[in-house]
Amino acid sequence: MPKASSFSRFTRGVRHTVRAFASTKHPVLVHIVPMRRCNLSCTYCNEYDKTSDPVPIDTMLQRIDKLAEFGTSVVTISGGEPMMHPEIYDVIARIRHHGMIAGLISNGYYFQVDKIRKLNEAGLDYLQISIDNVTPDDVSKKSLKVLDAKLVNLRDHAKFKVNINSVVGGGVANPEEALIIANRARELGFSSTVGVIHDEMGLNKGLTDREKEVYREIKAKGTRSYARWNWFQDALVDGKEYQWRCRAGARYLYVDENGIVSWCSQQRGTPGIPLLEYTREDMEREYITEKWCAPTCTIQCVHQVGHLDAWRDPQISIGDYNDRKGKRLKKETVAQVLSVD
């Protein structure tokens, strides 16, 4: 698989963007989990464990093939810590084999030079690393002090694009350190983004006044890219709701380590259908129906995908959808049931 050059990423990105606007019949972004285990235990995180095994590589490749059948544009590997999967490079190569864009979300601990070179050869397009503070504390060990040498490795050897993300509101001792992290990302030539902490349902928890200031300062920094399509967060930071059309389950899929499709990482179990059994009808239903959690959702990637279809196809309730499809019990059927002794 050829390396993911800047020109290659650009041309493929343009092609997939045109497809996304031209048709609503395929997923734009899928997050897939090859293992739930993580080497860290950040206190605000609910997406890891300490015991689970990696998903067998044959199973992972089968799931990637299924996503390709759907015409998926971007597959981002998340966790847990996906770099702990012993065959992570094969997963990335399979994504690229199908012409899909390959992304990776990591805590940054595993980027020694030899691993970066293997990621280059596998064809990785994008990497996002979350860094929470300058020095480790009881909340998070994803710290600039620990990871800076790995960031230098990435600057010197990575052929893929790197974004550094900070989360405001996670409870780290000094939230203003996120500004130092954003500045360091710029020094190294990386893009930087900022996210807003959510509760266990993916909903807005609210920020302190100082955290709001930090959020606005970080947002003003960094290189502009798709990852900075995050204006929806401005309303949430101010404690307001944001009205939008969430297309999770259709344009965005979250596939966990068990192969189950969910709306997102914080709504695991809904719709709760195995990927290999997921159908176009399932995507049609999730595309057109409202999500109860949307107004205060802070899941940035789902919002970004939703922007593509914000101008078309108003959503309806699941009840109205069932009426359209004739899936409600007919009055005659109810009468027959009630008349049975």
Sequence and secondary structure as in RCSB ss.txt:
>XXXX:A:sequence
MPKASSFSRFTRGVRHTVRAFASTKHPVLVHIVPMRRCNLSCTYCNEYDKTSDPVPIDTMLQRIDKLAEFGTSVV
TISGGEPMMHPEIYDVIARIRHHGMIAGLISNGYYFQVDKIRKLNEAGLDYLQISIDNVTPDDVSKKSLKVLDAK
LVNLRDHAKFKVNINSVVGGGVANPEEALIIANRARELGFSSTVGVIHDEMGLNKGLTDREKEVYREIKAKGTRS
YARWNWFQDALVDGKEYQWRCRAGARYLYVDENGIVSWCSQQRGTPGIPLLEYTREDMEREYITEKWCAPTCTIQ
CVHQVGHLDAWRDPQISIGDYNDRKGKRLKKETVAQVLSVD
>XXXX:A:secstr
     HHHHHHHHHHHHHHHHH SSS SEEEE S  B S   TT  S BSS     HHHHHHHHHHHHHTT SEE
EE SS GGGSTTHHHHHHHHHHTT EEEEEE STT  HHHHHHHHHHT  EEEEE  BSS  SS   BHHHHHHH
HHHHHHH  SEEEEEEEETS  S TTHHHHHHHHHHHTT EEEEEE B TTSBB    HHHHHHHHHHHTSS  S
GGG  THHHHHHTT        BTTTEEEE TT EEESSTTSTTSEEEEGGG  HHHHHHHHHB  TTGGGB  H
HHHHHHHTTTTS   B HHHHHHHHT S  HHHHHHHHH  
